[in-house]
Each structure stands twice: as structure tokens, then as C-alpha cells.
Amino acid sequence: MASTLYLIPSTLGETAPISTVPAATLEVLRRLDRLVVETPKQARRFLKAAGIVLANAQLSVEVLDEHTPASRLPELLAPALAGADVGILSDAGCPGVADPGARLVMLAHSRSLSVIPLVGPSAILLALMGSGLNGQRFAFHGYLPVDAEQRSRALRALETESRTRNQTQIVIEAPYRNNRLLQAILNACAPRTHLCVAADLTLPSQYISTRRIADWRANHPDLERRPTVFLLGA
């Protein structure tokens, strides 16, 4: 009776879903009546924009976020084990990538469920594509330490790793701390190191630029509350 766990990408910001999410992905979403979401408010906004009837009594929406205990995961997966298709919907971009949905995906594999990732936008891959940096050897590190000294040490280590292995290093930050991270990168890294700043991807205000650190120090954008991906290439 076991069925399928679908991984459903969402938009990266306030844009019409059809502009970045393929019609085939949205069609799968429309036929599902069981969803696991990161944030209900964000999910409702996306579902409404995608034309999903929120008043549908058959639509079940459960929450899986960073605070969800491991003991709750089997309950979230139970409908799939009973034969119903279930979808995981991230707040932005692809489920399982910088997203708590990965924990449910791992459990699904352990229970021999079918897992199908669907096509949609990934800020990390879009940034890498647009950066001009090495796309054949790269590493995504998520968030760096908030403590200034620890963050500086981490940035210097990533720069060394990039130079040693010819590997693009990718990090993100909470949008309200973007300017602090950018300044930390400019302070910690060597003038010749390349930095790509990719902000507001897929949005009308999209900004992607790759320059050497020395050039960024002379002029850089205000990234306050703009979802941004940072890529280092030494």
C-alpha cells in the first residue's frame, strides 16, 4: 500500500509560481491532499498563488521545521505508508536543500518508500550557474558562525580550501545579517579572491555579480533583507 513522497520546490520570493516552477510540478501539487510544509503561512501564500483551494476539507497540512522532534517524523510519514501520496513543500526553493525536509526523506528511504524530487528553482544552483566560478567542484556550507572571530576563521579556512582544491565555496546567511557577512568576507579574504554575490534570484530585483575582493571593497550593494547566496573562488 506504500505510495510516493514528492519533493515540491516553491518560488524563491513573491513571484507567480508558473514563472519558475514547471507546470508539471504544479500539476502534481494540485492533486495531492497531504502536504508537509516548513511554515504554514508561507505555504498558504504559495498554494493560493498556485491556484490550490485552501478551503478544501480534504487538504491536510502538517508542519516539519527545525524544531520538529525526530519522534514526530513517523507520524508525518504515516499517510504515505498507508498508501497516500504525500508532498514536502519548502518555504523557498527545493525541499531537502538547506531545509529540514531532508530528515523526512531519509526516513522515507529507510521505509522503502518511493521518493520523487520535482523540478523547480534552487537558489544555490542558480547562484553557482551565474557566478562564473568552478561548477564542477563546489561545496555548500550553509550558515557560518555568528560570532565574529569564529566567522572570520571559518572564512579564511574556506578561502584556503578553495585555493587548495580549486573548489567554489558557497554560504548563506539570514537576510537581516547579510551586510555583516559581506563585510566579514571583505575583511577576512585576500584581495585577489573572487566573490560572487547573488541576491533576490528570480525576482525583478535580481542581482548577480562576481568580482575580486579588492573591487568589492571599493563598492558593494546593500543586501539588507535580500535573500542572498555568497560564493568564494580563490
Secondary structure, DSSP 8 states (H G I E B T S, - for coil): ---EEEEE-B-SSSS-GGGTS-HHHHHHHHH--EEEES-HHHHHHHHHHTT--TT-TT-EEEE--TT--GGGHHHHHHHHHTT--EEEE-SSB-TTSSSTTHHHHHHHHHTT-EEEE-----HHHHHHHHH-S-SSSEEEEEE--SSHHHHHHHHHHHHHHHHHHT-EEEEE--GGGHHHHHHHHHHHS-TT-EEEEEESTTSTT-EEEEEEHHHHHH-----TT--EEEEEE-
